[in-house]
Amino acid sequence: MRFFDFSSWQGVLTTLVGLAVFTLMGVGIRVLIMQTIQQRRERMNRQINERLKTLISAYRALGGSFTGQLTVDPTHLRDLRNTAQEDGDEAVLPENQTSDRSRRIRDAVEAALSDIILLGTVEHVRLAGQAASDMAAGRPIETAALVVSLRNFIRTALDLGPIPDDISIPFQGPTRGQGSAGRGRGEAANARGAGRAGGGGAGGGGGGGAGMGIGLGVGRSDSDHPG
C-alpha cells in the first residue's frame, strides 16, 4: 500500500493519475498485441485462400473431363512440324484441329503442374513432379491420381466430408477447350460482316448527300434506305 497515498488530496490525486496512466498503458499494449495477432491471422487467411484458389484452378484444368481422351499428349508444335515436313505434308498441320487442341491441353496441364509444384503438399509435389518428368521425356501422362489427391485435400481444407465409398467416380482427365481456329474463323467472319455494314453505311451517307441536292424529302428517304 506504499504506492497508494490517501493521507491528503494531493496524494489521492497522484494515486488516481498513476492508476489511470497504468491502465491506459495496459489497454494500449493489449490493443497493439490484438492488432498484431489479427493482422497475422488475416495474412495467413489470404495466403490460404490464394493457395486454395490456385489448387482449385489446377484441379479443374487437370480433372475437368470424364470422357474422351483422358491422357495428355506431350507432343510439342515443333515436333508436329518436323513430322509434317518429314512426311512431306506441310499443308495439313495448320488445319489439324486435333493437334491444336492437344497442344492447348498440354499447355494448360503444364501450367497447372507448375502451380501444384509451387503450392501443393508433399504428395501433390511428388505426383506433379513425376507427371512433369514424364511429359518432358515425351511420354503420355494420366492425371487421375493427382486429381484424386487434390480433391481430397481441397475437401478437407474446406471442412467438407470425404466422399463416401459407395459413390463411384470415373477417372478424370484434363479439360477439353474449344478450338482456337474455330474462334478465329468466327471472329474473322464477324469482322468481315462489320466491314460490309460499314461500307453500306458509307453508301447510305453518299446517297443522302445526293438526295439533299434534289430535295429534302428524297434525301431522307435515301438515307433511311441505302442502296
Salt bridges, closest charged atoms under 4 A:
ASP100 OD1 - ARG103 NH2 2.62
ASP100 OD2 - ARG104 NE 3.08
ASP107 OD1 - ARG106 NH2 2.75
GLU110 OE2 - ARG106 NE 3.92
ASP134 OD1 - ARG139 NH2 2.70
